[in-house]
């Protein structure tokens, strides 16, 4: 029986009526995204025709998922919320704190030895508050969710930007910060600006070397890293139906890289097959009963331009293998000669040092079986890998089954390293170098989702490229970034020129999935007697102190902490890798605040001029120096600030260090919300050219803060050192409830006030 089957059956029992009511109120056919959204309205948002991209709506998600790095802060916040138990089914997954270095067994044991305090904390909190706990080594959160919890027509949130992976099983699954998760676990409504809708019509059928990964690489090339911001991407068409459920998951997963709120597919036979293969026949049977409501009304797909805000069409039969990168996931290059030309022109190293397969994006049975078919060919044809090769299975169930079926052995026969069922190199948990900041220029290729500078190995000189597992295997064997397996030959150990045949594989294991220990611990029926211990001397965990509300006085005569130049992801604001160990200790992790961002005034990272000490210092040190003198600070930035991970530490750290406002040309959705949740001001230039007026010696005042209201702009005054000044308007997207968060000091403070008032 599936987890939480009674909840799923209730969703399906209510679905036909809710869809019919929504269709009547909106007066038109509904897309799948709308059916899910409108069937999950919270009672605080009565049924109405909410404006896309305009109206804030309150939702009631079915469940919450958290990975170990973000769960620490989320659960530390939940402990302050005054609740005895989570209000919706919730899970914690230990996948981020395991570093890839030697191999699966040794790396897992090392993680347990070094992070046992954190794992014990997460397990005890889960036990106390009724949260399911997946142990280290059980698998990557999004693969485990797809295998066990995702269900067509459901709505979930997760404290990881790639929660969207569950869209492959027909969900609306959205990545959020920990404070949002606290809202839902505390039984409160969850707020989201009603998304716009992008329809992607897929015609034709994938074949040969093309894979589902190439679909999302192409979409990223079309929409760019911010083209999906504020929108749900809904895939449809015969091409969509022809792909596997896990292939759909891959496409939805990387929707995070175009800034999409989430992505999803309509219910079809591939989802039915996957549910049954993963032991959820009861869900499959229930879904069949309401199948017409688990996809869009036919009119929406027949005339998509009428029902979607934007429509893209891709012919899968014409799609060729793509390689995206380096340093951004939306720069596509066709395999082969086009890569030769572009790499040569841009001085990208063509020799590839590592090929990595896995991560939450591409670690399914199908992914590994197709890549293994290339590995078997290589051995049979007398080839060896020119690059080093690493594999991260997605879950213990996938690992156990692929080992049983000889797939793991196929990789080992090519001397591949089999790493733990965990995120590993995808999130920077990779001990590749002793001194990554001074490591040489090189290229790697992987099947992951992100390839920002320093993302995988901490080396700013690593050029990381993203491709399908099949292409990663072929390029690792060839050792060349511009290798095209459809046209190019390789020389084997006998000096013969040979070609690789097209990959083959299985959508699902022919002999079914199998596993001895999934790694799941159910919570105690009554957690009231469970003790959660956080040692005051710990450098890994720290109980939280409520933030003090910001006042108009605080917004007066502030200093510029940093004016960020260019791309600034959450990795730039709060690095992962070695800093992951401090995710549960706000004071310690704040020592990496904005350390990766480039200072506009000197083109250097982590070196800003501080006017208290009158010297260049690290960003956190500058913030603390101002804070000690009672001086607030402001961060200025450019486009799409905060893209990437959902980590709320990128908002909590500046808040902890006295940053009162972040003013940019545009925000990534999750980061903007996270800033709001922590009681700060997230503001945007009305005139983007006003960014150029900001000088490093400015004294900054935000006027009108006490009269802040929805839709009402604020005014920035810059007092320059030469005695001149500039004033300009900035906009914000705060509604009345979000302004209350600011007045209370944070959303969590407001929750505590509301709980206390209702007690």
Secondary structure by P-SEA (a helix, b strand, c coil): cccaaaaaaaaaaacaaaaaaaaaaacccccaaaaaaaaaccccccccccccccbbbbbbbcbbbbcaaaaaaaaaaaaacccccccccccccccccccccccaaaaaaaaaaacaaaaaaaaaaaaacbbbbbccccccaaaaaaaccccccccccccccccccccccccbbbbbcaaaaaaaaacbbbbbcbbbbbbbbbcbbbcccccaaaaaaaaaaaccccccccbbbbbbccccccccaaaaaaaaaaccccccccccccccaaaaaaaaaaccaaaaaaaaaccccccccccccccccccccbbbbbccccccbbbbccccccccccccaaaaaaaaaacccccccbbbbbccccccaaaaaaaaaaaaaaaaacccccbbbbbbbccaaaaaaaaaaaaaaaaaaacccccccccccccccccccccccccccbbbbcccccccccccccccccbbbbbcaaaaaaaaaacccccccccbbbbccccbbbbbccbbbbcccccccccccccccccccccccbbbbbbcccccbbbbccccccccccccccccccccccccccccccccccccccccccccccccccccccccccccccbbbbccccccccaaaaaaaaaaacccbbbbbccccccccccaaaaaaaaaacccccccccccaaaaaaaaaacccbbbbccccccccccccccccccccccccccbbbbbbbbccccccccbbbbbbccaaaaaaaaaccaaaaaaaaaaaac
